[in-house]
Every structure is written in structure tokens, then in C-alpha cells.
């Protein structure tokens, strides 16, 4: 799909900027949705769907669309209470680096967005959901403590909550988006559909176990 997208935007800069804008708005909306509807308690979010959307977007369309995540993340950070430009920029950079790193690592193992192989499932769990999320959770938690939004005594709790939220977002949202765009290609192959359904169920199970083990 990346090849088709790259061919579509080649020689048409406006298509690239349109795609960046679409990702930015989607990321912003997903973040707003999380703080409005996915809150267990103040500032505790068991799942951050924007992380999964960001990961899926770069896997499907290419790492060159990272500005969409950066813009969406920056706008979201500037829309919270007591916004700070420097903090918003760092936060946006961390969110973007997380998705970019996850995509890079998965591409290194020749990842298939259709989740056709066990390697693909293990890759998105280990490299993206559990691995690249260390970036945003670590940088974000440090920024929160440095800016006195919370004390350093709460660092581990903040870090763990942040990491689980991003990991759950990637585990639950990214696979759905990745396999959904593949369905038309395999609509006549019931075996393939069954295999992907099994992988999705396994991912959901892993996500549930990860979340429950942290609560």
C-alpha cells in the first residue's frame, strides 16, 4: 500500500499535505476522545487510541507522513490546561519518534500489514506495542516531573500508566486498522480471514493480560 500511496502523491505535493492534515486531525480527535471518554480517574487513561492510529498510519503510508503526528500531537498538547509551547513541542516530538521508531523496527523485519505470519504478530507486539512505547512514556514522564506537573515520587506510576496506555492503543487499534484495509484483497479467501481473526483475538488477549497485570 505504501508503494501505491507514494505513486499517488508523486508530483502532487497537495496530496501529501492533505494526507498530513488528515493524520493530524485524526490524531488530535483521537486524543480528545481519550481524555473525554477513556478516563478511569484524573489523568489515568487505560488506552490511548491515538498511539495505535499513528503507528498504523506510518506503517500503511510511510514514515514520510510523520509531520501529521507531530502537528496533531502539538495541537492536542496546546489545548490542555496551562499549555506551554516548549512542553508541547517536546511532547509532539516524543509521540512522533515513538511511531517512527516502531515503523522503522517493523520494516527491518519485513513486516506485513496484513498480519499474515506469526512474525508479524510478534513484531507488532514486541517491537511496537512493548518496545517503541518506551520512548514516549519515558520522555513524557520526565517532562511532567521537570515542569512540576507532578512530583518525582510519582515518576514510576506516571511512566507505567503512560506506557500501558500507549501499548494498549497500539495493541488494540493498530491491528484493526492494518487488517481492515487488507480485507477487500482476501474477501474470497476464507482461510486467510480466519487466520487474521485468530491473530486479532490473540492480540486482544495479550492486550488484556498486559493491562490487567498493571492494575
N, C-alpha and C positions, 0 to 999 in steps of 0.2 A: 504493500500500500504506500510505503514511503516513496518508492520509485514513481508511482502514478502521481502522487502529490507534487513531487519535485518537478516532474514534467509539466504539470498543470500550472505551476507558478513561474516556470522558466520564461523570462521575457515579459512577465506580467507582475511587476512589483506590487500593484494594488491588491492582487490576490494574496500575496504574502502578508501585507499589512492587515488585510481583512481577517486572515486566519489568526494572526497575533491578537487582534482585537477581540475575536470570538473567544479565544482561550482566556484572555484577561477577564472578560466579563463573566465567563463560566466559572473561573476560579474565584472571582470576587463573590459571585452569587452563592457558590457552594460554601464558602467560608461564612457568609452571613447566615446561611441556612443552619450551619452547625451551631453557631452561638445562640440562635433563636430556638432551635428545636432539639438539639442533641446534647443538652447540658444536664449532667447528673447533679451538680452543685456548682456554685460560682467558680468559673474558670476551670471546670473539670469536664472535658469532652472525651467520651469513650471512643469516638470515631471522628476522624477529620476527613470527610469525603474529598475535599479539595486536593489532598495529597494523592489520592488514587486517580483523580481526574488529570492532574499534572503528569503523573507517571504514564498514564495511558496515552495522553496527547503526544508526548515526546516519542514514545515507542511506535505509535501509529504514523506520525507525520514527520518525525525527525527532530534532532536536537537543536536545529537552527530556529525552532519556534520558542526557544527559552524566554525571549522577551515578553511573551504573553503571560507566563507565570510570574515574572518579575513585576510587571505592571499590575497584574491582578493582586499580587501579594502586597505591593506597596499601597495601592488604593485601600485595601482592607485595613492595613495597619494604620493608615491615616484617618480611618473612620471610627477608630475605637476611642475610648475616653482618654483625654490628655495625650493627643497624638504628638509625636516627636519625629521630625524628618530624618535625623540620623538613625534613630532606632528603627524607623520604618524601612530605611534603605538596607540596613544590616539584616533585618528580618526577611525582606524580599530576596536578598542575595542568598540567604541560608535556604529558603524554600526552593529557590531556583536551582541551587547547587545540588540539593538533595535529589530532585527529579532528574537533573542532567547526569549525575553520577550513577543513579540507578539504571538509566538508559544505557550509559556507556558500558557498565559492567555486564548488563544483559546482552548487549550486542557483541561483547567479547566471547560469549559462549554460543553465538549464533542463535539467539533466542527467536522462537516463532510465536507471533502474537496469537496464533490460534490455539496455543497450549496443547499441541499435538503430542508432545513427548513428556515423559517424566522429568527430563532435564529442564524443560520449560517451566514446569510447575515448581520444582525445587529452586530454580533460578529466581523466579519472581518472589518466592517466599524468603529465601536466604539472602539474595543479593539486594533486592529492592525493599521488601517489607521489613526485614530484620536488620539489613546492613546499611543501606543509604540513609535510612531514617535516623541513624545515629548523628548525622550531620546537623539536621535542623533542630533536633531535640537538645543537642549539646550547645550549639550556638545560641539558640533561643533562650535556654535556661540561664546561660551566663549573662546574656543581655538583661533578662528580667532581674537578676540579682544585682548586677552592676548599676542599674538605673533605680535601685531601691523600690522596685515594684513588689519585691518580696525579699525576705532575708536569706542569707546564705545557708541558714539552718534548714531551710525548706528546699534546698537545691535538689536533693535526691528525689523528693516527691514530685517536684515540678518536672524534672528530667524524665522520670518514669511515666508520668501521666502524658507528657508530650510525645514520648516515644511510642507508647501504646496507641495513642490517638492516630498518629501518622501511619503506624504499622497496620492498624485495623482499616484505615482508609484505603491503603494500597491493597490489602488482602481481600477486601470485600467489594471495592468499587472498580479497581483497575481490571481484574479478570472479566467482570461482566461487560465492560466497555470493549475490551480486546476481543472477546469471543463473539459479542453481538455483531460487530462489523464483519465477522467471518461467516456468519450463518447463511447468507444467501449463496455462498460458494459450496456449501455442503448440504444444502436442503434435501438433496436426493440421496444422501449417504447417511442412513440411519445409524450405522455403526460409529461414524465419526461424531455424530451428535451425541450419542450415548457416552462415548469416551469423554467428550468435553463436559458433559453433565456430571460425570463422575469426578473429574478433576475439580470442577467448581464446588462440588459438595465437599471434597477433601480440603479445599482452600477455606471454605466456610467453617469446617470443623477445626482446622488449625487456628483460624482467627478466634473462634470461640474459646479454645483452650488457652491461647495466649492471653486473651482478655480476662478470663476467669482466674488465671493464675496470678494476675496482678491486682485482683480486687479482693 
